[in-house]
């Protein structure tokens, strides 16, 4: 009996020694591991919120800084757009008043005169014939004094001696503005020759010996009074 009781006591003591409690060092290690895991979870959660906020902030900033051209003034992009300075209105150029056109001279107020540089010419001297146009009106006006209008004619009695139009190389207009009371002149040196219509050849020459000739200046339908000169 006493031997069994001792065996039981040893068995109980032996069982209690096999389930010993962890030491203090083990507890400290477990607490460190648990605390580290909890800290890691907190860091991950905070980082997740920060990263999500960064994505939301970035997308919103992009929508403000680069608004699309189709957004209206009421859209979010309008809040950050800078209004452009409008260009000042350019005053429209005022049309300058056009000067009134110069009228054509009234033919009844235009006078044509004929003159020679000398009353008489010796043998070999060529007369210089002058046509003069004068505006007898009270205002400046235009007169065509081109070769298309003027003509220098030399006659002797009923004999037509010379016309500047017979062999004229070209016929041109020359419009001049002549002031009231002013004149325009044109000179023609005559070579003491005969001419025929169409510039046909004429063998005969005007005679000298003191014969008198008549020079008539013409401008369009206007003809001058006769200018008489002598050829010797």
C-alpha positions in Angstrom: 0.0 0.0 0.0 2.7 2.5 0.9 4.6 1.7 -2.3 1.6 2.4 -4.5 1.0 5.8 -2.8 4.6 6.8 -3.5 4.3 5.7 -7.2 1.2 7.8 -7.5 2.8 10.8 -6.0 5.8 10.5 -8.4 3.5 10.1 -11.3 1.7 13.3 -10.4 4.9 15.2 -9.9 6.3 13.9 -13.2 3.1 15.0 -15.1 3.1 18.5 -13.7 6.8 19.0 -14.8 6.0 18.1 -18.4 3.5 21.0 -18.9 5.6 23.8 -17.6 4.6 27.4 -18.3 6.6 29.5 -20.9 9.3 31.6 -19.6 9.2 35.4 -19.4 11.6 35.7 -22.5 9.1 33.8 -24.6 6.3 36.1 -23.6 8.4 39.1 -24.5 9.1 37.7 -28.0 5.4 37.0 -28.6 4.5 40.5 -27.6 7.1 42.0 -29.9 5.9 39.9 -32.8 2.2 40.8 -32.2 3.0 44.5 -31.8 5.0 44.5 -35.0 2.2 42.8 -36.9 -0.3 45.4 -35.6 2.0 48.2 -36.5 2.4 46.8 -40.1 -1.4 46.7 -40.4 -1.8 50.3 -39.3 1.0 51.4 -41.7 -0.7 49.6 -44.6 -4.1 51.1 -43.8 -2.7 54.6 -43.6 -0.7 54.2 -46.8 -3.8 52.9 -48.6 -5.8 56.0 -47.6 -2.9 58.3 -48.6 -2.4 56.6 -52.0 -6.1 56.7 -52.7 -6.2 60.4 -51.8 -3.3 61.1 -54.1 -5.0 59.4 -57.0 -8.2 61.4 -56.4 -6.2 64.7 -56.1 -4.2 64.0 -59.3 -7.2 63.3 -61.4 -9.1 66.4 -60.2 -6.1 68.6 -60.8 -5.8 67.3 -64.4 -9.4 68.1 -65.1 -8.9 71.7 -63.9 -5.6 72.5 -65.5 -6.5 71.1 -68.9 -10.2 71.8 -69.5 -11.6 70.6 -72.7 -12.6 73.0 -75.4 -16.3 71.9 -75.2 -16.8 72.7 -71.5 -19.1 75.6 -70.8 -18.6 78.4 -68.3 -20.7 76.5 -65.8 -18.4 73.4 -65.8 -15.7 72.8 -63.2 -12.9 73.8 -65.7 -14.3 77.3 -65.9 -13.4 78.0 -62.3 -9.6 77.8 -63.1 -9.5 79.2 -66.6 -7.9 82.7 -66.8 -10.0 85.1 -69.0 -8.0 86.3 -71.9 -7.6 90.0 -72.4 -9.9 91.1 -75.2 -8.2 93.1 -77.9 -9.2 96.8 -78.1 -11.6 97.6 -80.8 -9.9 99.0 -83.9 -11.7 102.1 -85.1 -12.9 101.6 -88.6 -11.2 103.8 -91.1 -13.4 106.7 -92.2 -13.7 107.1 -95.9 -12.0 110.3 -97.0 -14.2 112.5 -99.1 -13.4 112.0 -102.7 -12.4 115.1 -104.6 -14.9 116.1 -107.3 -13.8 115.0 -110.8 -12.3 117.8 -112.9 -14.9 118.6 -115.6 -14.1 118.5 -119.3 -13.7 122.0 -120.8 -16.7 123.5 -122.5 -15.6 123.6 -126.2 -17.3 127.0 -126.5 -14.9 128.3 -123.8 -11.7 126.9 -125.3 -9.8 129.0 -127.8 -7.2 127.7 -130.2 -4.6 130.1 -131.8 -1.9 129.6 -134.3 1.5 131.4 -134.5 4.9 131.2 -136.1 8.3 132.1 -134.6 9.0 134.5 -137.4 6.9 136.5 -139.9 9.2 135.7 -142.8 11.9 133.0 -143.5 14.9 133.2 -145.7 16.0 130.3 -148.0 16.8 127.2 -146.0 15.0 128.5 -142.8 12.3 126.2 -141.5 9.2 127.7 -139.8 8.3 126.7 -136.2 4.5 126.3 -136.0 2.9 126.8 -132.6 -0.6 125.6 -131.5 -1.9 127.3 -128.4 -5.0 126.2 -126.3 -6.5 128.5 -123.7 -9.2 127.8 -121.1 -11.5 130.8 -121.2 -13.8 129.4 -118.5 -13.9 130.3 -114.8 -12.8 126.9 -113.4 -10.0 124.4 -114.2 -11.0 121.8 -116.8 -9.6 119.0 -118.9 -8.6 119.3 -122.5 -7.2 116.5 -124.8 -4.2 118.0 -126.5 -2.8 114.7 -127.8 -1.8 114.0 -131.4 -5.2 112.4 -131.8 -6.8 115.8 -131.6 -4.3 118.4 -132.9 -3.4 119.2 -136.5 -1.0 121.7 -138.2 -2.2 122.7 -141.6 -0.4 124.9 -144.2 -2.2 126.2 -147.2 -1.6 128.7 -150.0 -4.9 130.0 -151.4 -6.9 126.9 -152.3 -3.8 124.7 -152.4 -3.4 122.4 -149.5 0.3 122.3 -149.0 0.9 120.3 -145.8 -0.9 118.5 -142.9 0.8 117.0 -139.8 -1.7 114.1 -139.9 -0.7 112.9 -143.4 2.4 111.1 -142.2 1.7 111.0 -138.5 3.4 107.9 -136.9 0.9 107.5 -134.1 -2.3 109.0 -132.8 -2.3 109.4 -129.0 -4.5 111.1 -126.4 -3.0 113.5 -123.9 -5.5 114.9 -121.4 -4.3 118.1 -119.5 -6.0 120.1 -116.8 -5.8 123.7 -117.7 -6.5 126.3 -115.1 -8.9 129.2 -115.8 -7.2 131.7 -118.2 -4.1 129.4 -118.6 -2.8 127.9 -121.8 -1.0 124.8 -123.2 1.2 125.0 -126.3 2.6 122.5 -128.8 5.3 123.2 -131.4 5.9 121.7 -134.8 8.9 122.4 -137.0 7.8 122.4 -140.6 10.5 121.3 -143.1 9.0 123.3 -146.0 7.8 120.2 -147.7 4.5 119.1 -149.3 2.5 116.1 -148.0 -0.5 114.1 -149.2 -3.2 112.1 -147.5 -2.0 108.6 -146.6 1.6 109.9 -146.7 1.8 109.5 -150.5 5.0 110.7 -152.1 4.9 114.3 -153.5 7.7 115.5 -155.8 6.8 119.2 -155.9 7.9 121.5 -153.1 6.4 124.8 -152.0 7.8 127.7 -153.8 9.7 130.5 -152.2 10.4 133.9 -153.8 8.4 135.8 -151.2 5.2 133.7 -151.4 2.8 133.9 -148.6 1.4 130.9 -146.7 -1.3 130.4 -144.1 -0.9 128.3 -141.0 -4.1 127.0 -139.3 -4.0 125.1 -136.0 -6.8 122.7 -135.2 -7.8 120.9 -132.0 -10.6 118.5 -132.5 -13.5 120.5 -134.0 -11.9 123.8 -133.0 -9.8 125.7 -135.6 -7.7 128.8 -135.0 -7.7 132.1 -136.9 -5.2 132.2 -139.8 -1.5 132.9 -139.1 0.2 134.4 -142.3 4.0 134.0 -142.9 6.3 134.4 -145.9 8.8 132.1 -147.5 11.7 133.6 -149.4 
